Amino acid sequence: MKKVIITLFAAFLAFNLTAQEAFTTDDMVLNLGVGFGWYGYGYGATSLPALSISLEKGIKELDFGTLGIGGIVGYKHATYNWLTGYDWSWTDYVVAARGSLHVDLLDIDKLDTYGGVALGIRAETWKYYTYDINTNYRNVKESTIHPLFAFYAGGRYYFTEKFAAFGELGYGLGYFTIGASLKL
């Protein structure tokens, strides 16, 4: 399945339509994404794709590209059920600021390539139902907040002046995120 998604994404990037500057200081872009790949839950965990929404504004033109800033909000949920009575579930919420540098790496019309970092917080909640030899079965709920440092590299391919598909590789809510972008 991964090969099919990557092949389709590469095919979209290969089409040359009409020339346009992909990202400038005049642009504000809204992304709706679905993230795949996860870490930390272990073998046997069932995980829904991460969901995210981000907004980015171009702020400064440089000789080699455009700087953008914005933010991201995301959600991720996973469960783990074991036959011996252990039932776990994790929920992560992410709120972060993002900064990116947009550079025309491949010289393909309508393609916006970029990389960047995100700084923020990850709020994790988890609960589990487990067997304790002293108290028998019990429900446990816990939560914590961690700092988040994430990095990413990606690209947007514009099918029209306002609508694009995007893909990002990196660390955050998933290792690979795909979705749709809309210039506002």
C-alpha positions, 0 to 999 in steps of 0.5 A, a space after each residue: 500500500 505504501 508503494 502505491 501511495 508513493 507512486 501516485 504522489 510521484 505521478 501527481 508531481 510529474 505533471 507540468 501544468 502552467 507556471 506559477 509561484 508556489 508560495 510567496 509572502 502574499 500566501 496563507 495556506 490551510 492544510 488538512 492532513 492524515 498521518 501514518 506511522 507511529 512510535 511508542 505503542 509497541 507491537 500489537 497496538 491498533 492505531 487510527 491515522 493521526 488527524 491534523 490541521 495547520 495554517 501557514 503564512 509567508 512572511 519574508 522573501 529570501 534570495 533562495 526561498 520564502 520563510 513561512 510561519 504558522 501553527 498546527 493542531 493534531 490528534 492521535 488515538 491508539 488501543 492495545 488489547 491483550 487476552 489476559 485482561 490488559 486493555 490500554 488506550 492512548 490519546 495524544 493532542 499536539 499544539 505547536 508553532 511551525 516555521 518553514 523554508 520554501 525552496 524551489 528544489 525540483 524546478 517543477 511548475 506548481 510544486 512547492 517544496 519546503 522543510 521546517 520545524 515545529 515547537 509546542 506541546 504534546 498532551 498524552 492521556 492513557 487509560 488501562 484496565 488491568 488485573 492487580 493481584 491485590 485489588 483484582 481488576 482496576 481502571 487506571 487513568 493518567 496524563 502528562 504533557 511533554 514538550 514537542 520538537 518536530 521536523 518535516 520536509 514536504 511538498 505541495 502540488 497545486 492542481 488549481 491556483 488555490 487547491 493542492 495535495 501535500 505530503 510530508 515526511 518527518 516526526 510529529 504525529 506520524 512519520 508520513 502525512 498526506 492531505 489537501 491544502 487550500 490557499 486562502 
